[in-house]
């Protein structure tokens, strides 16, 4: 670079380059340098190449096989052969099909296509309350309890043992008894509210016990209208099971089977309610196949109320979700029938 700059400076002065290329000048000033106007040439000692020491004749075939293919020489067949050689033939065992993907053997539609919907009568504003008939049919609650998965049974037993350790056996029995009592009082208070029987609710003397639960569901009650059934018995005429529905009413304009639940722990997601969605789907199917009801239901609602008065969690089930849980319910029903 210095030499190139030197040449550029000389080129600006006339006659400078001629003086530079005179033989005596070159011999005295640059006796060992060859000038070039295109580039500078450096004479460095060539380093030895380590690859020259490799036996090229020995690896000639390997180099040829690599350079002669534009793409990988491996194919699915050669890869399979290599895997068989290294790891042996693949196992023919297939993983079991999950229960959630199994189709029920005795499939019955959730919506009854042959049910006749009667016109609305003048006294339709009075909710139905049909007594639960004690027929030779299993209840929805019993079917779900006797078909719990091993994992559900494990967690229930662990919770029970933990409570017995803390409260003792008699204390645990008293605890569960109070839970059922609070649930009954809560349902009775809701029934009185829907029937506008505030006086009757106060006479029951359970206001202090269920005050927190009622406060919890206050915002949900604002979205409920046109109550059609309260604490009413249902039975599926085809599948032969029965149950007691908490409520059938419109929630935000859509007719639903509503199931009221109490809890001491938050349950912000539907999956936290365990088998409650299956119970709702079973009641929907029963109503749609019960001649005592002149309407059909396509949606469900699970409302979880809290004793401390914190806002309840309403879990709405649209028709697609109800259909999914209906199929799961049919599988549980088949499992129960097979056992009994």
C-alpha positions as a printed NumPy array, in Angstrom:
array([[   0.   ,    0.   ,    0.   ],
       [   2.884,    2.406,    0.791],
       [   4.507,    1.61 ,   -2.53 ],
       [   1.291,    2.253,   -4.438],
       [   0.89 ,    5.637,   -2.747],
       [   4.528,    6.425,   -3.574],
       [   3.855,    5.675,   -7.25 ],
       [   0.759,    7.868,   -7.252],
       [   2.788,   10.81 ,   -5.878],
       [   5.501,   10.327,   -8.502],
       [   2.949,   10.117,  -11.296],
       [   1.774,   13.668,  -10.54 ],
       [   5.228,   15.083,  -11.393],
       [   6.288,   14.932,  -15.035],
       [   9.307,   12.751,  -15.68 ],
       [   9.307,   11.157,  -12.252],
       [   8.327,    7.682,  -13.44 ],
       [  11.002,    7.735,  -16.165],
       [  13.645,    8.461,  -13.556],
       [  12.331,    5.722,  -11.36 ],
       [  12.63 ,    3.061,  -14.065],
       [  16.178,    3.907,  -15.017],
       [  18.464,    0.918,  -14.416],
       [  21.044,    2.619,  -12.177],
       [  18.304,    4.066,   -9.964],
       [  16.548,    0.751,   -9.604],
       [  19.754,   -1.047,   -8.803],
       [  20.707,    1.401,   -6.085],
       [  17.305,    2.   ,   -4.445],
       [  15.352,   -1.218,   -5.12 ],
       [  17.765,   -3.922,   -6.105],
       [  15.492,   -6.859,   -5.074],
       [  12.023,   -5.472,   -5.851],
       [   9.871,   -6.03 ,   -8.912],
       [   7.227,   -3.342,   -9.356],
       [   3.819,   -4.018,  -10.799],
       [   0.995,   -1.54 ,  -11.434],
       [  -1.757,   -4.149,  -10.876],
       [  -0.923,   -5.612,   -7.483],
       [   1.795,   -6.265,   -4.966],
       [   3.405,   -9.663,   -5.063],
       [   4.736,  -11.222,   -1.885],
       [   6.955,  -14.211,   -1.885],
       [   6.166,  -16.241,    1.249],
       [   7.241,  -19.72 ,    2.132],
       [   4.534,  -22.199,    1.282],
       [   3.187,  -24.087,    4.273],
       [   2.962,  -27.806,    4.176],
       [  -0.505,  -29.323,    3.598],
       [  -1.372,  -32.076,    6.099],
       [  -3.735,  -33.714,    3.627],
       [  -0.832,  -34.521,    1.346],
       [   0.342,  -37.051,    3.915],
       [  -2.962,  -38.973,    3.744],
       [  -2.977,  -42.228,    1.827],
       [  -5.257,  -41.059,   -0.985],
       [  -5.293,  -44.424,   -2.707],
       [  -6.677,  -46.065,    0.428],
       [  -9.608,  -43.655,    0.741],
       [ -10.227,  -43.166,   -2.983],
       [ -13.44 ,  -45.224,   -2.99 ],
       [ -14.842,  -43.362,    0.016],
       [ -14.182,  -39.962,   -1.539],
       [ -15.719,  -41.089,   -4.819],
       [ -18.924,  -42.363,   -3.099],
       [ -19.376,  -39.076,   -1.25 ],
       [ -18.678,  -36.757,   -4.185],
       [ -20.592,  -38.774,   -6.771],
       [ -24.022,  -38.19 ,   -5.089],
       [ -25.76 ,  -34.803,   -5.142],
       [ -28.15 ,  -35.905,   -2.403],
       [ -27.874,  -38.27 ,    0.534],
       [ -27.323,  -41.869,   -0.418],
       [ -29.637,  -42.995,    2.376],
       [ -33.227,  -43.96 ,    1.646],
       [ -36.057,  -44.933,    4.014],
       [ -35.295,  -48.566,    3.231],
       [ -31.59 ,  -48.29 ,    4.074],
       [ -32.38 ,  -46.355,    7.263],
       [ -34.826,  -49.109,    8.298],
       [ -32.215,  -51.773,    7.586],
       [ -29.657,  -49.862,    9.651],
       [ -32.117,  -49.52 ,   12.572],
       [ -32.914,  -53.224,   12.396],
       [ -29.231,  -54.044,   12.491],
       [ -28.514,  -51.757,   15.454],
       [ -31.695,  -52.061,   17.543],
       [ -33.502,  -55.108,   16.221],
       [ -36.906,  -55.297,   14.507],
       [ -39.585,  -52.813,   15.687],
       [ -42.116,  -54.009,   18.239],
       [ -45.628,  -54.727,   16.998],
       [ -47.266,  -53.646,   20.272],
       [ -49.705,  -50.765,   19.842],
       [ -50.658,  -48.409,   22.675],
       [ -54.16 ,  -48.96 ,   24.052],
       [ -56.922,  -46.703,   22.782],
       [ -57.918,  -44.076,   25.317],
       [ -61.401,  -44.213,   26.781],
       [ -62.154,  -40.71 ,   25.549],
       [ -61.829,  -41.857,   21.904],
       [ -64.013,  -44.978,   22.27 ],
       [ -67.438,  -44.935,   20.693],
       [ -70.326,  -46.115,   22.917],
       [ -71.813,  -49.442,   21.832],
       [ -75.385,  -48.427,   22.609],
       [ -75.318,  -44.883,   21.307],
       [ -78.444,  -42.782,   21.846],
       [ -78.629,  -39.16 ,   20.677],
       [ -78.616,  -36.395,   23.258],
       [ -81.475,  -34.633,   21.486],
       [ -84.627,  -36.729,   20.988],
       [ -85.596,  -36.445,   17.302],
       [ -89.032,  -38.002,   17.87 ],
       [ -90.079,  -35.888,   20.839],
       [ -93.11 ,  -33.716,   20.278],
       [ -92.809,  -30.175,   21.635],
       [ -96.167,  -28.987,   22.966],
       [ -97.308,  -25.362,   22.648],
       [ -96.705,  -23.078,   25.608],
       [ -99.61 ,  -23.245,   28.067],
       [-100.985,  -20.403,   30.156],
       [ -99.586,  -21.782,   33.426],
       [ -96.126,  -22.45 ,   31.961],
       [ -94.65 ,  -19.815,   34.276],
       [ -94.985,  -22.28 ,   37.173],
       [ -91.861,  -24.448,   37.349],
       [ -92.279,  -28.205,   37.158],
       [ -91.494,  -30.217,   40.263],
       [ -91.98 ,  -33.892,   39.522],
       [ -91.355,  -36.315,   42.334],
       [ -88.509,  -38.78 ,   41.898],
       [ -90.081,  -42.16 ,   41.214],
       [ -88.357,  -45.049,   42.962],
       [ -88.202,  -47.393,   40.025],
       [ -85.741,  -50.21 ,   39.473],
       [ -83.273,  -47.922,   37.792],
       [ -79.856,  -46.733,   38.941],
       [ -79.42 ,  -43.041,   39.66 ],
       [ -76.925,  -40.82 ,   37.869],
       [ -75.081,  -40.271,   41.16 ],
       [ -74.755,  -43.991,   41.834],
       [ -73.524,  -44.737,   38.296],
       [ -70.814,  -42.093,   38.527],
       [ -69.719,  -43.212,   41.995],
       [ -69.343,  -46.855,   40.964],
       [ -67.412,  -46.078,   37.779],
       [ -64.75 ,  -43.776,   39.185],
       [ -61.319,  -44.176,   37.642],
       [ -58.492,  -45.609,   39.804],
       [ -56.914,  -42.163,   39.866],
       [ -60.136,  -40.572,   41.176],
       [ -60.48 ,  -43.275,   43.816],
       [ -56.88 ,  -42.722,   44.895],
       [ -57.316,  -38.964,   45.392],
       [ -60.635,  -39.398,   47.201],
       [ -59.154,  -41.951,   49.581],
       [ -56.114,  -39.788,   50.207],
       [ -58.327,  -36.787,   50.987],
       [ -60.522,  -38.901,   53.279],
       [ -57.552,  -40.322,   55.196],
       [ -56.051,  -36.869,   55.585],
       [ -59.31 ,  -35.47 ,   56.99 ],
       [ -59.67 ,  -38.414,   59.397],
       [ -56.131,  -37.792,   60.686],
       [ -57.001,  -34.147,   61.366],
       [ -60.572,  -34.505,   62.654],
       [ -60.786,  -38.106,   63.795],
       [ -63.334,  -40.594,   62.479],
       [ -66.301,  -39.088,   64.348],
       [ -65.207,  -35.56 ,   63.48 ],
       [ -64.98 ,  -36.475,   59.798],
       [ -68.48 ,  -37.969,   59.843],
       [ -69.794,  -34.785,   61.455],
       [ -67.95 ,  -32.705,   58.846],
       [ -69.465,  -34.583,   55.891],
       [ -72.904,  -34.456,   57.516],
       [ -72.672,  -30.67 ,   57.796],
       [ -71.58 ,  -30.395,   54.175],
       [ -74.663,  -32.271,   52.987],
       [ -76.868,  -30.182,   55.282],
       [ -75.427,  -26.929,   53.946],
       [ -76.   ,  -28.146,   50.39 ],
       [ -79.634,  -28.981,   51.114],
       [ -80.242,  -25.612,   52.766],
       [ -78.568,  -23.818,   49.874],
       [ -80.78 ,  -25.587,   47.309],
       [ -83.896,  -24.872,   49.382],
       [ -82.991,  -21.186,   49.637],
       [ -82.5  ,  -20.975,   45.861],
       [ -85.804,  -22.697,   45.266],
       [ -87.519,  -20.152,   47.516],
       [ -85.883,  -17.279,   45.641],
       [ -87.053,  -18.617,   42.266],
       [ -90.567,  -19.114,   43.635],
       [ -90.502,  -15.635,   45.232],
       [ -91.046,  -17.16 ,   48.658],
       [ -88.675,  -14.98 ,   50.643],
       [ -90.79 ,  -15.423,   53.758],
       [ -90.636,  -19.205,   53.521],
       [ -86.858,  -19.062,   53.181],
       [ -86.529,  -17.018,   56.357],
       [ -88.795,  -19.395,   58.279],
       [ -86.428,  -22.256,   57.52 ],
       [ -83.886,  -20.583,   59.766],
       [ -80.943,  -21.409,   57.487],
       [ -80.076,  -17.892,   56.402],
       [ -76.956,  -17.667,   58.551],
       [ -75.654,  -20.993,   57.223],
       [ -76.203,  -20.244,   53.523],
       [ -75.749,  -16.461,   53.553],
       [ -72.263,  -16.743,   52.1  ],
       [ -73.407,  -19.098,   49.332],
       [ -76.322,  -16.825,   48.384],
       [ -74.038,  -13.828,   48.29 ],
       [ -71.652,  -15.826,   46.122],
       [ -74.264,  -16.59 ,   43.417],
       [ -75.931,  -13.181,   43.48 ],
       [ -74.337,  -12.076,   40.184],
       [ -75.294,  -15.392,   38.525],
       [ -78.954,  -15.091,   39.543],
       [ -79.168,  -11.815,   37.63 ],
       [ -78.607,  -13.743,   34.37 ],
       [ -81.224,  -16.453,   35.078],
       [ -84.827,  -16.214,   33.851],
       [ -87.84 ,  -18.338,   32.849],
       [ -87.371,  -21.16 ,   35.333],
       [ -89.034,  -24.304,   33.969],
       [ -88.173,  -26.948,   36.593],
       [ -86.903,  -27.041,   40.199],
       [ -85.701,  -30.098,   42.142],
       [ -87.541,  -32.262,   39.632],
       [ -87.149,  -35.971,   38.965],
       [ -86.172,  -37.202,   35.491],
       [ -85.677,  -40.613,   33.933],
       [ -84.335,  -41.747,   30.577],
       [ -86.955,  -44.015,   29.051],
       [ -84.524,  -45.713,   26.656],
       [ -81.34 ,  -46.023,   28.715],
       [ -83.191,  -46.685,   31.99 ],
       [ -81.573,  -44.38 ,   34.547],
       [ -82.978,  -41.592,   36.711],
       [ -81.916,  -38.495,   38.618],
       [ -82.983,  -35.297,   40.378],
       [ -82.381,  -32.066,   38.437],
       [ -81.577,  -28.94 ,   40.462],
       [ -82.916,  -26.411,   37.998],
       [ -83.9  ,  -25.893,   34.375],
       [ -83.937,  -22.247,   33.332],
       [ -82.575,  -19.777,   30.823],
       [ -79.085,  -18.482,   31.449],
       [ -78.388,  -15.396,   29.379],
       [ -81.238,  -16.339,   27.074],
       [ -80.287,  -20.032,   26.549],
       [ -82.207,  -22.881,   28.179],
       [ -79.89 ,  -24.897,   30.443],
       [ -79.844,  -27.675,   32.983],
       [ -78.296,  -25.886,   35.966],
       [ -76.408,  -27.755,   38.65 ],
       [ -75.639,  -25.841,   41.868],
       [ -72.48 ,  -26.911,   43.684],
       [ -70.847,  -25.722,   46.913],
       [ -67.11 ,  -25.702,   47.481],
       [ -64.559,  -24.512,   49.99 ],
       [ -61.833,  -24.293,   47.336],
       [ -61.9  ,  -22.174,   44.165],
       [ -62.865,  -24.019,   40.979],
       [ -62.317,  -21.484,   38.201],
       [ -62.322,  -24.049,   35.372],
       [ -64.843,  -26.665,   34.311],
       [ -62.225,  -29.415,   34.606],
       [ -61.962,  -28.591,   38.324],
       [ -65.55 ,  -29.814,   38.804],
       [ -64.599,  -33.457,   38.066],
       [ -67.715,  -35.464,   37.069],
       [ -70.238,  -32.621,   37.384],
       [ -70.326,  -31.988,   33.587],
       [ -71.143,  -35.671,   33.015],
       [ -73.966,  -35.367,   35.536],
       [ -75.374,  -32.341,   33.72 ],
       [ -75.148,  -34.113,   30.344],
       [ -76.928,  -37.158,   31.819],
       [ -79.759,  -34.932,   33.082],
       [ -80.056,  -33.18 ,   29.713],
       [ -80.408,  -36.505,   27.922],
       [ -82.938,  -37.728,   30.477],
       [ -85.115,  -34.605,   30.138],
       [ -85.049,  -34.862,   26.345],
       [ -86.24 ,  -38.503,   26.543],
       [ -88.735,  -38.025,   29.384],
       [ -92.37 ,  -37.636,   28.339],
       [ -93.104,  -35.517,   31.455],
       [ -91.198,  -32.589,   29.936],
       [ -92.618,  -30.836,   26.886],
       [ -89.327,  -29.179,   25.971],
       [ -85.762,  -30.124,   25.088],
       [ -82.495,  -28.769,   26.468],
       [ -79.239,  -28.336,   24.582],
       [ -77.003,  -26.446,   27.053],
       [ -75.79 ,  -26.871,   30.622],
       [ -74.454,  -24.76 ,   33.476],
       [ -72.39 ,  -25.765,   36.507],
       [ -72.36 ,  -23.043,   39.186],
       [ -69.798,  -23.375,   41.988],
       [ -70.73 ,  -21.271,   45.051],
       [ -68.382,  -20.438,   47.931],
       [ -69.16 ,  -20.242,   51.625],
       [ -67.009,  -17.149,   52.168],
       [ -69.157,  -15.186,   49.724],
       [ -66.56 ,  -14.782,   46.989],
       [ -68.108,  -14.602,   43.472],
       [ -69.281,  -17.976,   42.219],
       [ -67.831,  -19.502,   39.069],
       [ -70.493,  -20.243,   36.418],
       [ -69.285,  -22.8  ,   33.857],
       [ -71.423,  -22.696,   30.723],
       [ -71.638,  -25.78 ,   28.504],
       [ -72.616,  -25.12 ,   24.899],
       [ -74.276,  -27.816,   22.721],
       [ -70.953,  -29.103,   21.351],
       [ -69.457,  -29.446,   24.824],
       [ -72.623,  -31.136,   26.089],
       [ -72.389,  -33.664,   23.247],
       [ -68.793,  -34.484,   24.194],
       [ -69.72 ,  -35.099,   27.816],
       [ -72.799,  -37.04 ,   26.718],
       [ -70.572,  -39.557,   24.91 ],
       [ -68.388,  -39.855,   28.02 ],
       [ -71.496,  -40.41 ,   30.121],
       [ -72.668,  -43.201,   27.807],
       [ -69.315,  -44.935,   28.286],
       [ -69.628,  -44.696,   32.075],
       [ -73.174,  -46.017,   31.849],
       [ -72.011,  -48.986,   29.765],
       [ -69.236,  -49.673,   32.262],
       [ -71.779,  -49.701,   35.092],
       [ -74.125,  -52.013,   33.183],
       [ -71.262,  -54.423,   32.455],
       [ -70.366,  -54.564,   36.161],
       [ -73.941,  -55.147,   37.253]])
